[in-house]
Amino acid sequence: MKLFLDTEFTDLVPGNKLISIALVDENEEWFYAELTDTYELKQCSEFVKNSVLPFLRGGKFRMSSYDCALKIGNWI
């Protein structure tokens, strides 16, 4: 099975933090999560604040990094 990965980070510098992760398989089944415990708004670049954060989906997609790891494992 091939998986395609997309991520968003707080910035493009060393020490950046993961904001969201998306995986899509060859059958177009997908997994998406927004992490609630990996970053703070002050760590985000102006680009991320203006061009990434407004497009996050929120709701059921928000979860801790621990829950995300469990859900990705179950999804795969």
C-alpha positions as CSV (number, residue, x, y, z in Angstrom):
1,M,0.0,0.0,0.0
2,K,1.3,3.5,-0.9
3,L,0.5,6.4,1.5
4,F,0.8,10.0,0.6
5,L,1.7,12.4,3.4
6,D,1.1,16.1,3.9
7,T,2.1,18.1,7.0
8,E,2.0,21.6,8.2
9,F,4.6,23.0,10.6
10,T,4.9,26.2,12.6
11,D,7.8,27.5,10.4
12,L,10.5,26.3,8.1
13,V,13.4,26.6,10.6
14,P,15.1,24.0,12.9
15,G,13.0,23.3,15.9
16,N,9.7,23.8,14.2
17,K,6.6,22.1,15.5
18,L,4.0,19.9,13.8
19,I,0.6,21.5,13.4
20,S,-1.3,19.0,11.3
21,I,-0.9,15.7,9.4
22,A,-2.8,14.2,6.5
23,L,-2.4,10.7,4.9
24,V,-4.2,9.5,1.8
25,D,-3.9,5.9,0.5
26,E,-4.2,4.7,-3.1
27,N,-8.0,4.1,-2.7
28,E,-8.5,7.8,-1.6
29,E,-9.2,6.8,2.0
30,W,-7.8,9.5,4.2
31,F,-6.7,10.4,7.8
32,Y,-6.4,14.0,9.0
33,A,-5.5,15.4,12.4
34,E,-4.7,18.7,13.9
35,L,-2.5,18.5,17.0
36,T,-3.4,20.4,20.1
37,D,-0.3,19.9,22.3
38,T,2.7,20.3,20.0
39,Y,2.9,24.1,19.4
40,E,1.8,27.5,20.6
41,L,0.6,30.3,18.4
42,K,3.6,32.5,19.2
43,Q,5.8,29.8,17.5
44,C,4.1,30.2,14.2
45,S,5.6,32.4,11.4
46,E,3.5,35.2,10.0
47,F,3.0,33.1,6.8
48,V,1.6,30.2,8.9
49,K,-0.7,32.5,10.9
50,N,-2.1,34.0,7.6
51,S,-2.0,31.1,5.2
52,V,-2.3,27.9,7.2
53,L,-4.1,28.4,10.5
54,P,-7.3,30.0,9.0
55,F,-7.8,26.8,6.9
56,L,-7.6,24.2,9.7
57,R,-10.8,22.3,10.1
58,G,-11.0,22.0,13.9
59,G,-13.8,20.0,15.6
60,K,-13.3,16.3,15.6
61,F,-9.9,16.6,13.9
62,R,-8.3,18.3,16.9
63,M,-6.5,15.8,19.1
64,S,-3.4,15.3,21.2
65,S,-0.2,13.9,19.6
66,Y,-0.8,10.7,21.7
67,D,-4.3,10.2,20.3
68,C,-3.1,11.1,16.8
69,A,-0.5,8.3,17.0
70,L,-3.1,5.8,18.2
71,K,-5.5,6.8,15.5
72,I,-2.9,6.7,12.7
73,G,-1.9,3.2,13.8
74,N,-5.5,2.0,13.8
75,W,-6.2,3.7,10.4
76,I,-3.2,2.1,8.8
